[in-house]
Amino acid sequence: MSSLLPKSARPESDASAPGSDAPEDRRLARLQALGPARARFRELIGKVGSGEHTSTGLDRKEAAEAMELMLRGLVDDAQMGAFLIAHRIRRPHPTELAGMLDSYRRLGPVLETPGRRPLAFGVPYDGRSRTAPLLPLVALVLASDGLPVVLHGGGAMPVKFGITLAELFEAIGIPSTGLPLGEVQGRLDHHGLALTHQPDHFPLAERLVPVRDAIGKRPPVASLELLWTPHRGDHLLVSGFVHPPTESRAWQALEACGETDVLTVKGLEGSTDLPTSRAGITARVHRGVPERILLHPRDHGITAAEVPWQSLEVWRTQALEALRGEGALMPALRWNVAAYLWFGGRFEHLEDALVQATALLRARSGERLRRELVGSDDR
């Protein structure tokens, strides 16, 4: 076990014998009392929290190690809080994000779609509070047209505690919590739509939530959730962002991790929902080379304002109307479905994708899939 201690803390003699009053001996005794995992994590904290001029940061292997120690609960809450807030202040390097992503991939749930290439979305776990979400509805319509969608999320999350993907699906009658991972995989196999729920399927990551709440700021794990997907295999990874530096770090981290096809989206509240009141700012990254793509809804006859968030009950009514091709959310749903059909490679031109999106909404294709997932026709 002593091999896991920092080299300087490994005993080479009886210097740590009881009764010694030398500072170095006391320090060594204290490190040994911490245990190998906590002592090692203290060393990693020092690399990210030493200040602007002395902080060295972590290499990819060290970042993966730090994340695994946290996920496995081998360090104190105080240590986790110190690490996360230090990283928050300094901002994680792309190499560090890549290392943390390695641990998420190794320890998190896995879904597969042999022979099919899904869209894998990453959106903020702390949810939405200002604008009405579209992604659950977009996912239903895309999946109804044979384009699989893989989502992941959690419960109410600090610091925003906004409405979550699972709550939205539940509101329109689709059970999304308390499901075994095998059932989620079966839903993906048969219906082309899956949502992994962190409390159910990634309890190791769920153990970080109380610490995230205690520090009161979004930690680097929040950025990691935008980059990770439970899907294993070929996919288009769609990642939301807010600030330009976050986007460029994502490009570099994902390239290091072997993601060859990435779409970053400056969507509503950091999500992947494209706005209708302004240009949608996106970038397609093929093998590390980004291409900026601006989507102007007005150029395609779409001028609707964003629909404000009011309550889950109001959203449920709006969502069911939109799936029937009606109501306030319908223009934004049509625009987003078209864009993602286009990004997903179903159409060469966005105008053709808009025609298909219109046809799908008129045919209530997404509503039919919702009823299948509900398992009842009485809603």
N, C-alpha and C positions, 0 to 999 in steps of 0.2 A: 504493500500500500504506500510506503514512503516514496516510491518512484513517481507518484503523482504529485508530490509536493514540488514547489519551486526548487530549482537546483540549490539555491542559496540556503534553503530551509532543510535540506536533508542532513541528518546527523552523520558526522564523520568521527565523533569521539563521544565521550561522556559529558560533553559541555552542557547538555541540558539536564544534568543531574539535579535532583531537588536541592534547593538551598542556594543555588547559584544566584548572584545578584548582578551579573554582568548584563547590560542591555541586550547584547546579541543573544545571550543565552535565554533571556526572558522572551525575546521575540520568537526564537525558535520553538520554545516550549508552547507559546501561544498558537503558533501555526500548527503544531502537531495536535494541539487540543481541538483546533477547528476541524481536523480531518482532511484527507487528501482532496476531496472534491471542492469543499469550500475554500481551502487554501489555494487551490489552483484557480478557482473563479476570482478570488481576490486579486491574483496576479493579472488576470484578463481585464478586470475592472480598471486596474492601474494603467493599462495600455490605451484605454479609450477616455479615461477621466483625468489625465495628468495636465491638461491645459494646452493652450494653442501651440506653444513652442516645444513641449516635451512629449505630447501624446504621439505615439507611434501608430496607433490603430492596430487592427487585427488582420492577419492574412486570412485567406479563405478557410483553411483548416482550423485555425483558432476560432473564427466566427462560428463555424459549424459546431465546434466543441462547446463554445459558450451557450449556443442555443440548445444543444442537447442537454447540457447540465440543467438549464432552466426547465425545459420540457419534462425532464425526468424527475424534477423536484429534489435535486441533490444539493441545492443551495438555499440559503435563507431568503425570506421575502425582502429583508433589508438589502441584501446583496443584489437581488433581481431589480429592485427599485433603483438602486444606485447605478447599475449598469444601463438600464433602460433610459433613465433621465440624462445620464452622461452622453449616451448615444443620441438622444433627442437634441441636446444642445449642440453637439458637434456635427451632427448629421452623419449617417453611415456612408461609408465609401461603397462604390459598386461591388468591390471585391468582398466586402463584409456582407452585403445583401446576398451575394451569390452563395457564400458559405452558410448563412442562415437558411437560405432556400434549399440547400443540400439536405439539411436536417429535416426540414418540413417534408421534403420528398421522401426521405428515408423512413420517417416515423408516422406520416399522415396516412389517411385513407386513400385507396386507389380505385378508380373506375376505368373501364376500358370500352372501346367501341371498335372491335376488329372489323376492318374493311370500310369503316365510315369515318369521316373527318369532321368532328364537331367544332362549334364555336365554344371556347372555354372562357367565361367571363370572370373578371376579378373586380369587385366593387367594395367600397368601404363597409366594414362590419358595423360601424356605429350608425349606419342607417341614414334615413332621410327625414327632414323636418320642415322644409320650406316649399318643396315642389312635389307634385304627385308623381310617384315612381311609375316607370313604364316597363322595366325589364321583365317582370313575370309575364306580362301580356305579350311582349315581343317574343319571349322564349316559347310561349304556347303557339303562337302563329308560325314561327320558324319551324318548330318541331312538327307541326301539323303538315308542313310542306316538305317533310323529309330531311330537314337540316337539323341534326342533333345539337342540343345545347346542354352544357355542363355548368352548373352554378355551385357556389359554396358560400356559406354564411354562418352566423351564430345567433345567440340570443341578444337581448338588449345590451348594448356595449357602451362603456364609457369612451369618450367623454361626452358624446352627443346624445346617446340613448335614443336615437331616432328609430323609425319604424324599420323592421327587418324584412328580408326576403321571405323567411319562413312565415312571419305574421301575415304578409301579403297573400301568399299562397293559401294559407289557412282561411283567410277572409273570403276567398272565392271558392272555398269548399275543398281544396286539394290538401290532404294531410301531408305534412312536411317535417314533423318532428316525431321522435320516438320510433322511427323506422329502423330496422336492421339494415346494415350496409348492403346485404344481399338483395333486399327488397328495393333499395335505391338503384342498384345495378339492374335489377329486373325491369324497373320503370324505364331506365335508359335503353335497355334492349328492345322493349316492346313499344315504347311511346316516344323515344328520342329525347327525353327530358329528365334531368336529374339534379337534385340539390342535396349536397352533403351538409349536415348541420353539426357545427363544432361540438356542442355539448354531447351529442350522440355518437359522433364518428371520429372525433379528434380530442378526446378528453385530456391528453397531454397538453395541448395548446390551451384548453379551457382553464387549466390551473394558473395561467398567467393573468386571468381577468381581474381578480381582486387587487393585484399589484398595479395593473393598468389604471384601475379606479383610484387607488391611493395616490398615485403620482399626479393625476389630474391633467395629463397631457398625452397626446397621441405618441406612442413610442415607435421605434423602427419596425416593430412587429406589424403596425398598421400599414406600413409601406409593403412589407413582405406579403401581406394578405392580398394585395393587388397584383402580385407577381406569381403567386403559387396557384396551382390548380390540382385537384385530385385526379384529373384525367392523365392517364399514361398512354402515350402514343402520339400519332400525328394529329395536330389540331391547329386552329388559328387562335392564339391567345389574345384576348381583348382586355385591356387594362385601363381603368379610369385614372385620371390624375387631375390635380388642381394647379400646382406651381411648376413652371418650366424646369427648374433644377431637378424636381422629382422625376419628370419624364426622361431626361437625359440619363440619370442614374439607372432608371429602369431599363433603358435600352442596353446599357453596358452590362448590367447584372444578368439580364436574360440572355444576352449573347454568350457570356461566360458559361452559362448553364446549358447551352445547347439549344435554346429556343430559336428556331430559324424563321418563324413567321409570327410576327407580333403586330398588333394594332393598338396604339395608345390613343385615348379619347379624352379630351377636356370636356367632360359631360357635366350634367347638372349635379351640383353638390359633390363633385368628385366621382360620380358614377359614370357608366357608359351610355347613359341616356342622352342622345343628341338633342340639342335645343331646337326649337322652332322659331324663336324670336331673334336669333342671331346666327352667324356662321358657325358651323360645327368644326372645331379644330381637331384634326386627327393626324396621325402619322403611321404609315405602313413601313415596317422594318423587315426587310428580307436579308437574312444572313448578315445582320449587323449594319446594314445600310438603310438609313431612314429616308422616307419620301413624305414630305408634308402634303396633306390632302385637306383642302378646305371645302366644306359642303355648305352651299348657300340655299336654304330652303325656299327663299323668295324666287330664286331662279326656276323653281319647279312648282310655283303657284301655291306654296305653303306659307301662310302669314299668321298663323295662330299664335297667340300669346301662351306662355307657359301656364299650366294649370296649377294653382297653389294647393299645397297640402292643407286639408282641413281636419279630417278625422278618418279613422279606419272604416267607419260605416259609410261615410260619404264616398271614400275611395272605392269601396266595394261596388256601390251603385255605378260610379263612373266606369270602373273596370269592366263590369258586365255589359254595359252599354257599348263600350269600345269594341269588345269582342264580337258584338253583333253589328259592327260597322256604324255605330251611332255615337252621339254625345260629344262632350267637350274634349275627351282624351283621344278621340278617333284620329284627328289630323296628325298629332304627334306619333301615335302608334303606327299609322300608315308610313310616315316618313322614316321612322326607325326600322320598321320591318324591311322597307325597300333598301335602306342603306346597308343593313346586315346581310340581306340576300346578295347584294352586289359585292360587299366585302368578302362574303363566303364563297364567291366564285360561281354563283348560280347564273349570273347574267354579266355580259360584257359591258353593258351600258346601264347607268343608273335609271334612265327613263324607262327601260324595259322592266327593271326591278320594281319601279313604281306602279306600272301596269299590273304586275303580278300581285303586289301588296294590296292593291285595290280589289282585285278579284278574290283574294283570300278573305278579306274582310267582308265583302259582299256575300260570299258563300258561307260565312260564319265558321270557317275552318278551325280557327283557334278555339271557338266556343265548343265545337264538337269534341275536340281533344280534351278540353276542360271537363266536359261531362263524362268522358271515358275515365279520366283520372279520379273524378269524384266517385264514380261507381254507381251513379244514380241519375235519372232523368227528371228528378222532381225539383231541380234548382233553377 
